[in-house]
Amino acid sequence: MNDCLKVFTDGNFDNNFIDDIFLLNQKNVPEVGSLKSIDQQRKILSISSYHSILLRDDQLIGFSICFREAQPYWSENFKYFKQKLDRFLYIDRIAIHSEYRRRGYAKRMYEDIFDMAAKDDLFVTAEVNTRPKNEDSLKFHDHMGFIEVGQKSFNDHDVSYFQLHPND
């Protein structure tokens, strides 16, 4: 298997993959939030604390985007954790191309996130849609050791909030 996980921090990113990240994001709606434009994708990446891309044969097959508690991020889900925790790494979005799912790639990306968070003794946080229900993601987060810590209803969807402390 010729695959490579590349990690970028502090808003650094490879501009060559912006279009691919945006397209993969939009293909994974509603599991991840829809973005209005590539410019919005670029903005999110520029303020991210951590993100990774997963390449196979130099083609993007997955990505993650995460934020630390001090980042100026506008997401209501991010703000939920900001009110609850002093120090955390929020997984805003992670997506794997459909033909590469169930091969351990998401687990690999999460384990890399856990390693990064463990170095700074951070909680790792995420939300999963419960309306529409994302059963696969709920099972995955349970399998990875996340604990549900809250819920919130929005006009068009509901979420459950999860956290994990990788050093526990």
C-alpha positions in Angstrom: 0.0 0.0 0.0 1.5 3.3 -1.1 -0.1 5.8 1.3 1.3 8.8 3.1 -0.1 10.9 6.0 1.1 14.5 5.9 0.4 16.7 8.9 0.3 20.5 8.9 0.0 22.7 12.0 -0.4 26.4 12.8 -2.4 27.1 9.7 0.2 25.8 7.3 -1.1 23.8 4.4 -0.3 22.6 0.9 -2.2 24.8 -1.6 -2.0 22.1 -4.2 -4.7 20.2 -2.3 -7.2 23.0 -1.5 -9.5 22.1 -4.4 -9.4 18.4 -3.5 -10.1 19.0 0.1 -13.0 21.2 -0.7 -14.5 18.6 -3.2 -14.1 15.8 -0.7 -15.6 17.9 2.0 -18.7 18.6 -0.1 -19.0 14.9 -1.1 -19.3 14.1 2.6 -22.1 16.5 3.5 -24.1 16.0 5.8 -21.5 13.9 7.7 -19.3 17.1 7.7 -20.6 20.6 7.4 -21.1 22.1 3.9 -18.8 24.9 2.9 -19.9 27.9 0.8 -16.7 28.1 -1.3 -13.0 27.2 -1.7 -12.3 30.6 -0.1 -14.1 29.4 3.1 -12.1 26.2 2.9 -8.9 28.2 2.7 -9.9 30.4 5.6 -10.7 27.3 7.8 -7.4 25.8 7.0 -5.5 29.0 7.6 -6.8 29.3 11.2 -6.6 25.6 12.0 -4.3 24.4 14.7 -3.7 21.1 13.1 -4.8 19.4 10.0 -3.7 16.4 8.0 -4.1 15.0 4.5 -3.9 11.4 3.6 -2.5 10.7 0.1 -2.4 7.5 -1.8 -0.3 7.5 -5.0 -0.2 11.3 -4.6 -4.0 11.5 -4.7 -5.9 13.0 -1.7 -8.1 10.3 -0.1 -8.7 11.9 3.3 -8.3 15.0 5.4 -8.8 16.2 9.0 -9.1 19.8 10.3 -8.7 20.5 14.0 -8.7 23.6 16.3 -7.3 24.4 19.7 -9.4 26.3 22.2 -7.8 29.7 21.5 -8.5 29.7 17.7 -10.9 32.3 16.4 -13.3 29.7 15.0 -17.0 30.6 14.5 -18.5 27.0 14.7 -21.3 26.6 17.3 -20.0 23.1 18.1 -16.5 24.5 18.7 -18.0 27.1 21.0 -19.8 24.3 23.0 -16.4 22.9 24.0 -14.9 26.3 24.5 -17.5 26.9 27.3 -16.8 23.5 28.9 -13.0 22.9 28.7 -9.9 25.1 29.2 -7.6 23.1 26.9 -8.7 20.9 24.0 -8.3 19.9 20.4 -11.6 20.0 18.5 -11.9 17.8 15.4 -14.0 20.0 13.2 -14.1 17.7 10.2 -12.5 14.5 9.0 -13.4 12.8 5.7 -12.2 9.7 3.8 -13.0 9.2 0.1 -15.9 6.6 -0.1 -13.9 4.0 -1.9 -11.2 3.9 0.8 -13.6 3.6 3.8 -13.4 0.7 6.2 -9.7 0.2 5.6 -8.4 1.7 8.8 -7.6 5.1 7.3 -9.8 7.1 9.7 -8.5 5.2 12.7 -5.0 6.0 11.5 -5.8 9.7 11.2 -7.5 9.7 14.6 -4.5 8.0 16.2 -2.3 10.7 14.8 -4.6 13.4 16.3 -4.5 11.5 19.6 -0.7 11.5 19.6 -0.5 15.2 18.9 -3.1 16.0 21.7 -1.3 13.7 24.2 1.9 15.7 23.8 0.0 18.8 25.1 -2.2 16.8 27.5 -5.4 17.9 25.7 -8.8 16.5 25.5 -9.8 15.5 22.0 -13.4 16.6 21.2 -15.8 16.1 18.3 -19.5 16.1 17.4 -21.5 13.6 15.5 -24.9 14.2 13.8 -27.8 12.4 15.4 -30.4 14.0 13.1 -29.8 13.0 10.4 -28.3 10.0 12.2 -24.7 9.2 11.3 -24.7 5.6 12.8 -21.3 4.7 11.3 -19.7 7.7 12.9 -21.4 7.1 16.3 -20.1 3.5 16.3 -16.6 4.6 15.2 -16.3 7.2 18.0 -17.5 4.7 20.6 -15.0 2.2 19.3 -12.2 4.8 19.5 -13.0 5.4 23.2 -15.0 8.7 23.0 -17.5 9.4 25.7 -20.7 11.4 25.0 -20.8 14.6 27.1 -23.7 16.5 25.6 -26.3 17.1 22.9 -27.6 20.1 21.0 -30.5 20.6 18.6 -30.3 23.0 15.7 -33.0 24.0 13.2 -31.9 21.4 10.6 -29.9 18.9 12.5 -29.0 17.5 16.0 -25.6 16.5 17.3 -24.0 14.6 20.2 -20.8 15.9 21.7 -17.9 13.6 22.5 -14.6 13.9 24.2 -11.6 11.6 25.0 -8.4 12.2 26.9 -5.7 10.3 25.1 -3.5 10.1 28.2 -6.1 8.2 30.2 
